Amino acid sequence: MNRRRFLLTGAALAGTHSFAAGTSARTYDTPQFSTQDAAWQSAYDQALGVLAANVQILPRYAQPVLIEGAAYQGIWLECGPHESLLYRKFRPDVARHGHQCFFALQRADGQIPCNHKVSGTGFGQIQMVVPIAATAWELAEATADDELLQQAYEACVKWDDWLLRFRNTRGTGLTEGFCTYDTGQDNSPRWRGIAPQCPDQDARKFAPGLRLPRLCPDLSATTYGGRVALAKMAEALGRSAEAARWQQQSQALRSLILRHLYDAADAAFYDLDASGEFVRIRCDILSRLCGEQVVDQPTFETLWSRQLHNPRAFWPALPLPSVALDDPAFVRPIPVNSWGGASQALTALRTGRWFDRYGKAAAHARLMHGWCEALIRDGSFRQQADPLDGRFTQGGPPGYSPAALVMVDFTWRLAGICEAGRQLHWQVRPGHAASRGARFTLRTDTRHRAQMTYDARGADLRLDGRWLGRIEGGAARLITGESGQPLSLVGIEEAVQQLRLLMPHRPPRLLTLGPDDRISLG
């Protein structure tokens, strides 16, 4: 990574966009979406309202952050930084503070708090899923924020050291789980009989006599993903030797996960308890391993066919339940806040980190559409739903940030414009509810103005007012460079699509695209 890309410091960013708690996000050049589908537009606008209301200033950190909302009056390490990253186009200051608050509250020994709430700052578990190093790196890279890059690198190096000192008591090199909240899976049968928090609310301790500590695939994957990000940060900071060390350490940890925590006969990853036995419950450990790209493509395809895309396991009407449907441990009836089977908005929100990377854009479309339809029907933005019928669990207050982010993020991933590094992904879906007379406008990280405008037959794509092309008839993703140069076309529907592609200075093309097909346009 060329460090010259990191030219805009955090102070400069703060000066560019002036915000205070409660300030309308419209003071920033935010993404704009409109559709003639009244139900979709209403749900989208309500989701933005939920997110705006959940931007708050908490005690002991005097800057606005996006809290979890609903019953959760605070920000959690497992999800808060990732959610703030996804919200960054609407509130860049909130995205930055969603990371910096954890760094500011980090202890001298390197421990990052598991949460920061109205009621206090927690250190009673590690509660990590999406690595804060990974989201900090992505945010710093996208916004050219050298100050955040330096701060995140130093904090996450200390955090990795803390995990190695206090969560490697068995000396295996894998990251250990001591309590239920370590993985954020409240009320999961995976942790049946294990206390929610560590003894004395001290994440360095575990209760004796419960076959603890466990070697946890997902916690180890989070550590692995953090090290991958640390390697990229070190390279961007000009620390090549440190980058090489992080690369070596990340790959060593990946090998340990695959060697010790994967059961090929079951096509599943499991905890390994202190007696050397697998805890054989098939749960969303699998999606978390995919989220950090721990498994290679051939192994993923096995997981995909036998587990993740299996209608009897993790691919029901509302995909990715927290426990496989055919696992005896699935909890029914579904209670409130249950990682024992309910399909969780958090898990859905994380799919943007791995479906495309494993070449499953078409299946992702089905998942995203199902979640958006369920959210539109319910209208209250709650935490979880029944995987069989998509009905959200009632009880407790509505207004859950991850559910609102699912509605917003998936709208753009289904029928709008997304950035992937220095590429632009133009998702064109004529006939989809979200695209009915729709217009999407996005200011890219490289300060281009991307716009997609739909009519009854298709959509026109423009960058800084310049016409890039048009797709008619069928659904497809056009991938371009940051300046609009065409690169490829990808099939994004499970059914075969017949479409017409028009581009400047090229003859019109009639194309057939199957699921996940890719056609080079270079």
Buried (B, 14 or more C-beta within 10 A) or exposed (E): BEEEEBEBBBEEBBEEEEBEEEBEBEEBEBBEBEBEBEEBBEBBEBBBEBBBBBBBBBEEBEBBBBBBBBBBBBBBBBBBBBBBBBBBBBBBBBBBBBBBBBBBBBEEEBBBBBBBBEEBBBBBBBBBBBBBBBBBBBBBBBBBBBBBBBBBBBBBBBBBEBBBEBBBBEEEBBBBBBBBBBBBBBBBBBBEEBBEBBBEEBBBBBEEEBBBBBBBBBBBBBBBBBBBBBBBBBBBBEBEEBBEBBBEBBBEBBEBBBEBBBEEEEBBBBBBBBEEEBBBBBBBBBBBBBBBBBBEEEBBBEBBEBBBBBEEBBBBBBBBBBBBBEBEBBBEEBBBBBBBBBBBBBBBBBBBBBBBBBBBBBBBBBBBBBBBBBBBEBEBBBBBBBBBEBEBBEEEEBBBBBBBBBBBBBBBBBBBBBBEEBBBBBBBBBEBBBBBEBBBBBBBBEEBBBBBBBBEEBBBBBBEEEEBBBBBBBBBBBBBEBBBEBBBBBBBBBEEBEBBBBBEEEEEEEBEBEBBBBBEBE
